[in-house]
């Protein structure tokens, strides 16, 4: 499974690289506005007349805009503000003259929390760690059973800054022949964009907190439901593939720890000794998809 995802990840980076083609353009308007979205609702900066820039060759929004990379992220600019030529004369840009050096986008240093928000669905799978393995194997259950974690989050990803943060809910579950674990959690996430190895791939450092006041462990043939609290965290890396599209694919790896608080010893069946389960942990694979709100 991990090898397949590795091959898939490499393919997506290669595919996104070869499908992006650039062309030179010059700003002919007095000022050209750069937008974070294809609907042109979120302005992130401006470029002055006469500047040479590199834009994509595939027009969007019924042929009215072109993509442009700003600070490692895809943004958009109106075609009506551009001259799409390798060489222009002073007359073509109203006598202002053009520059051959790298352009600079003048960005406003503010973050509007009402914009650049996404709904994010993801799945974590991890094995639970040594304590869970010891407890399940002591009663003959499958010690390699996987914990499943499903999350729904609202994330804020500003185009002018590299940070990410979000909040939402999660559900943890694992069921063996004799034991069932479940928990509804509050999830808080944070991340930072480290690099953009290809135009359609972003790599983030990513982590989060998990909190729950009513997690439960139940044992077959027992009326006892063991309840307690969870406080956990995870940290790792994720790739966001096609970050400027309507549906963004997320693939990541992290290490997750869930501390179990307030639980009494688990009363195991078949005469096995009660077990003091205090934490769950393991390397987790993350798969997800997000969509702009």
PyMOL commands that set and color helices and strands:
alter all, ss='L'
color gray80, all
select helices_A, chain A and resi 2-18+79-81+91-93+130-137
alter helices_A, ss='H'
color red, helices_A
select strands_A, chain A and resi 22-27+31-35+43-48+52-56+65-70+73-78+82-83+106-107+117-126+147-156+163-175+179-198+201-219+225-241+247-261+279-292
alter strands_A, ss='S'
color yellow, strands_A
deselect
rebuild
show_as cartoon
